Amino acid sequence: MLKQIKGLHHVTSLARCANANNAFFTKVLGLRRVKKTVNFDAPHIYHLYYGDGAGTPGTVMTCFPFPKSTDSQSGLGEVGRVSFSIPMGSAVNWLDRLSSFKVAGLAQDIRFGQKRVLFEGPDGEELALVEGEDARTPWVGNGVGEDMAIRGFHSAEMRLRDGAASAELLHFMGYENVDRQGNVTRFIVPDGNEANIMDIEVIPDASDAVEGAGSVHHIAFAVENRARQFEVREALVDAGCQVTDVIDRDYFHSIYFRSPGGVLFEIATNEPGFGRDEDPDHLGEELKLPSRHEHLRARLQCRLQPIEDDF
C-alpha cells in the first residue's frame, strides 16, 4: 500500500463557454481564479483554474472550455458528482444563494450523515456542497463570506459497473474502505489532506458515459514532490499499470494512467504551485502561456474569447 498520496490535487472538467464557466465558479461559487492559461495540447483552448486564495492542492477545479463541445451523457466509467466542503450550518444559505442565481438541479440530501446541497454547473456538471468541519482557510474575495465560503474539495464519486477492481486500486493508493450506504462505498486516505475522500457508486445496468461539456476529463491525486511521485510511478508500473512519463505542467508535474473502470487518473505534485509566474495578489489575472506556446501569444490573444472579469 502506498503512503505518498494524500488525497485530491485537482479535478478537470470539460466546458463549452469560457465566460459562463468563469462566471459560475467565481461569481456564483465564490472561488478565486488562480490561473488563466491554455491547454498544453490544444493551445487555442483556455485552461482555467479555480480554488482558494493560493490554489492549494485539494481545492482546485480546472476547466477546458471547448466552444464546439457536444453535450455529455452521464453514465458508467466516469467521475460523476464532484463535491466541495462548506461549513456546518451553511447549506440553507447556499440553497438561497444558488436559487437566486437560478442554478439548475437544486436539491438536498444526506449521505454518510452529512447534509448535501446538490446542483448543476452551466454545462450540466454534477456538483455538491457538503457540510462538515474543515479547518482550511477559504477565499472570500468574490463576495461569499467566510461563514459559508467553500473550503476546497470534499470528495469525488466514480460511477462504475463493477467497483471491485477500482476499490483494489484505491486500496493500493493508500485509501481505506470506511463506510457503505446503499450502492455507494466510501474510501478515505488516513492522515491525508482535507480532500481525502473517494466514493464508488456501482450501477450494474447503466449505460456508459459519453464525454462532452460537463464531463470530468480526469481526476488528479496529490503527492508532495517529484521524489514521492517517482516512488508512486515505480510502484504503479510494477503493479502492471500503463503509466505515462512525467510531464511538466508548469505549476505541477504529472503522470497519468487509466483506472480499471476507465477513469483517467493523474498523480500531480504539490510543487511548484501557482505563484511561480505571478504575484500572489494577482493570481489568474493575466494570460500565462507554457513556454513552448509563448511564440503564439499574439495569435492566441486574437483567437481566445476575452473573459469578462470584475476584480
N, C-alpha and C positions, 0 to 999 in steps of 0.2 A: 504493500500500500504506500502510495506517495504521500509525503508530508509537505511538499513545497507549494501546492496550490491552496490559496486562501479564500477562494470564492469567486464571484464575478468580477471581471475587469470592465467590460463594456458589452453592450448589445447593439447590433447594427441591423437596421431595417431598411426596406425599400419604400420610396415615396414617389409622388408624381410632381407636385409643385413645391419649389424651394420656399417661396414666400408663405404658403399655407403651412408648411411644415415648421418653419421658423417661428411663425406667429403662435402656433399651437403650443410648442414646447417652451417658448419664452414668455409669452403674454398670458396664456391660459394656465399652464402648469407652473410658471414662475421659475423655470430653470435658467441658468446662465449659458449663453452660447460661448463656449470656451475655445472654439477653433472654427474658422471658415477656410476650408481648403478644398482640394479636388480629389476625385477618385484616382488612385495611382494608375489604374489600368484603363480608365476612361476619363481623361482629364477635362473633357468638355462637360462633365457632371460634377456638381458640388459633392463634397463630403463635409457634413455639418455635425458638430459635436455639442451636446448639451449636458450640463451636470451641475455640480456645486461650484463654489467660487474658484476653485483651483483645478477642477476637472479630476478630482481624486478617483483613482480606480475603485470601482464599485458604485459609482454614481453616474456614469456617462452613457447616455443614449446617443448613438450616432446614426446618421441617415444618408442614404444615397437618393437624391431626388432625380429620377429619370422622367422627363416630361412626357414621353410617349409610352410609359409603362402601362401594361394591361392590368386589369383588376386581379387580385389574388383570390384564391378559394381556400378557405381553411380546411384542414384535414390532417392526415397522418404524416409522420416524417418531418415535422417542423417544430420550432418553438412557437407555441400558441400565445397564451397571455403572459405579458411581462408586468411585474408588479413593483411599485415603488413604496417606500416606507414613509408613513406620516405619523405625527404624534398622537398619543392616546386622546380620545375625545374630539378629534378634529374632523371625523368623517362627515358629520352633519354640516359643517361649514363648507367642506368640499362639495357636498351634494348641491348646496345652494350656489356655489361658485360655478360649477360645471353646468348647472341648469341655466344660469344667467348667460352663459356663452353658447347655449343651445347645443351642447355636446351630445353626440349620438350614443345610443346603447346604455344609457344611465340606469344602473340597478345597484342593489345591495345584497350581500350575503355574509355568511360566516364560514370560514374554512380553518380547520385546526384551531378553533377557539378564537380566531382573530376576525374582527369586523373588516369587511372589504367594500370599497366603492368600485364598481365595475363600469367601464365606459370604453368608447372607441375614439381613436385618433382620426385625423382628417381623411385618411385613406383606408379606414376600417381597421386600423391596428387594434388588437385586443389588449387593453391595459387595465390596471387596477391600482388602487391606493389602499394600503393595508395599515391599520392602526397597530402601534406597538411601541415598546420602549426602545429608543435609539439615540445614542449619545452623539452622533455625528452632527457637526455644525452645518446648518443649511445655508444656501444662498438666498438672500432676501432683497436683492437689488431690483427685482422685476415686479414688485407690488404685492407679493404674498408674504404676510407677516410670519415671524418666527414661530408663533403659536400653531401654525398649520403647514409651514413650508415642508416640501419634500426633502428627506434626508439622504436619499440615494436609492439604489435598488433594494427591494426586499427579497425577490425571488424571480425565477423564470420557470416556465412549465413546458415540458416536452410532451407532445401527443403521439402515441405510438400504438401499433397493432399488438405488439408483444414487448413488454418492458424488461424482460429478464436480462438480455444481453447488455442493454444500456445501463441497467442497475449494476451489473457486474463491472462495467467500465467506470461508473461513478464511484463505486467502492475502491477500485484500483486508484482513482484520482484523489482519494482521501475522504470521500463523503461517507456518512453513516446513515443507515435507514433508521429514522426516529419515529415515524408515525404513518398511519394509513387511514384514509377517510373515503369510503366507497371505492371507486376505481382509481383513486389518486394516492400515490405513495410519496412521502416527503423524505428528502435527504439533506443533511447538514454537514458542513465541514466544522468539526470541533476546533475552537480557538482560531477560527478564520476571521475575515473581515466581516462587517455588518451585512454584506451582500452574499451570504454564505448558504443560501437555501436553493435547492432544485427540487421541483416536483415532476413526477412522471404520471401522466394520465393515460391509462390503457383503454382504447376504444376498438375492440377487435373488428367490428363490422363497418367502420367508417371508411370513406374514400381517401385516397392520397391527396395531400395538399397540392395546390397549384400556385407556384411562386408568381408574385406580382406586387403592385403597390399595396402596402400594408403588411407584407410578409416580413418576418425576421430572416435576414440573409445569413447571419451567423451569430454565434454567442461566444464571448471570449472570457477565459478564466485567468485570474491574476497570479503571477509569481513575482517575487521581489526584484530579481535582477537576471542578467543573462546567464550567470553561473547556475542559478536554480533552474532556469529554462533549459539549459543544456542537459541537466540531470533528468528533467522530465522527458525531454525528447528521447534521450537514450533509453529510458525505461519504456516509453510507448513503442519505440521501434522494436525493442526486444520482445514486447508483448504481441507483436505482429501488426501494429497499426501502420498505415501508409502515411507518413508524416512529411510535410514539406521541409525544405531547408529553412533556416532563419531568414526572415525578410525584415529589412529596416523600414518601419512605418513612420519615421521621423520622431514621433512622440512616444513610441514604444517599439520593441522588437517582437515579431510574431512568428509562430509556427501554426500550421493548420492540418486537420485530419477529419475524416468523416466518422461520426459515431455509428454504431450498428444500426440504429434506427433511421439513419440518413441525415441527421442534423449536422451541419458544419460547425466543428469546434475549433477554437483558436486558443492558444496559450500565449498571453501577452505580458510583457514586463511592466512593472510599475515605473521604471525609469525610461527615459529622462524626464517625461512629463510635458505638459503643455506650455510651460513657461520658458522653454528653451529658445524660442524665437520671438517672444512678445513680452512686453511689460505686464506683470501680473494684474495691474489695474486696468489693462486694456485688452484682455484676452478676447479673441473672437471678433475683433472689430475690423481688422484688415485681412485681405485675401492673402493667405500664405500658400505658396506652391512648393511641392517637392523639388529639390534641386534639379532633377532630371527634366522637369517641366518648366523651369524658370524662363527658358528661351521662348516659351509660348505665351508669356504673360499678356502681351498686348492683344493677341488674337483671342485668348480666353476671356479677357475682360470685356471684349466686344460681344462674345458669344454667350457668356453666362448671364442668366437673368439677374438683374440687380435685386438685391434683397432689401426690403423696406425695413429699416431699423428705427427704434426710438430709444436710444440710450439716454 
